[in-house]
Amino acid sequence: MLGFKPGNTDVTSGSLELAGYQDIFRQMVERFGFKYVVSSLRESFSATDNAWSAAIYDGEHFYHSKTYKLHIVDRVGGGDSFAAGLICGLLDGKSQEEALEFAVAASALKHTIPGDFNMVSRKEVETLANGDGSGRVQR
């Protein structure tokens, strides 16, 4: 990330060191004056089985989202869904933590859909972001 190494994180093994991310996020805010530093975080167990989360930092508060265990159908569009979810959440007036949870949930759902378009509703994303990952049909 912009020449910064997040501690002992090893993307090949999927091993994440959150303290390393917090440190480089702090350095980025200091060096570039960013309002937010955000990154999705992927732990790769295999090509199709990953853990998916994200972190955000605003110069004062570092927050790490919940982690989703994914069986990936299609990764294409996952980053776009994450970015769009974060922007949507912030524009909706959510806190940075709520916006990040919305973004991670949107992206996690996208990983389960073939093609590059995230065919989920805002309500489905909110349901997952709020902790209901049951997958039960809701009418």
URRA-V471288 format. One record per backbone hydrogen bond with DSSP energy under -1.0 kcal/mol. NH is the residue of the N-H (numbers start at 1). CO is the residue of the C=O. E is the energy in kcal/mol with one decimal. If there is no record, write none. Layout:
NH CO E
NH CO E
This chain:
4 1 -2.8
7 5 -1.9
9 6 -1.8
10 15 -2.5
14 10 -1.7
15 10 -1.5
21 17 -1.3
22 18 -2.6
23 19 -2.1
24 20 -2.2
25 21 -2.6
26 22 -2.1
27 23 -2.2
28 24 -2.4
29 25 -2.3
30 26 -2.3
31 27 -2.8
32 28 -3.0
33 29 -1.8
37 57 -2.3
39 55 -2.2
41 53 -3.5
43 51 -2.6
45 49 -2.3
46 49 -1.8
50 70 -1.9
51 43 -2.4
52 68 -2.5
53 41 -2.2
55 39 -2.4
56 63 -2.3
57 37 -2.0
58 61 -1.4
63 56 -2.7
65 54 -2.9
68 52 -2.7
70 50 -3.6
72 48 -3.4
73 111 -3.1
74 111 -1.7
78 75 -2.4
81 77 -2.5
82 78 -1.8
83 79 -2.7
84 80 -2.8
85 81 -2.3
86 82 -2.3
87 83 -2.5
88 84 -2.8
89 85 -2.5
90 86 -2.6
91 87 -2.8
92 88 -1.9
93 90 -1.4
94 89 -2.3
99 95 -3.0
100 96 -2.1
101 97 -2.3
102 98 -2.3
103 99 -2.3
104 100 -2.7
105 101 -2.2
106 102 -2.5
107 103 -2.3
108 104 -2.7
109 105 -2.5
110 106 -1.9
111 107 -1.8
112 109 -1.6
113 110 -2.1
119 117 -1.1
120 118 -1.2
125 121 -2.0
126 122 -2.9
127 123 -2.6
128 124 -2.0
129 125 -3.1
130 126 -2.2
131 128 -2.0
132 127 -2.2
133 131 -1.2
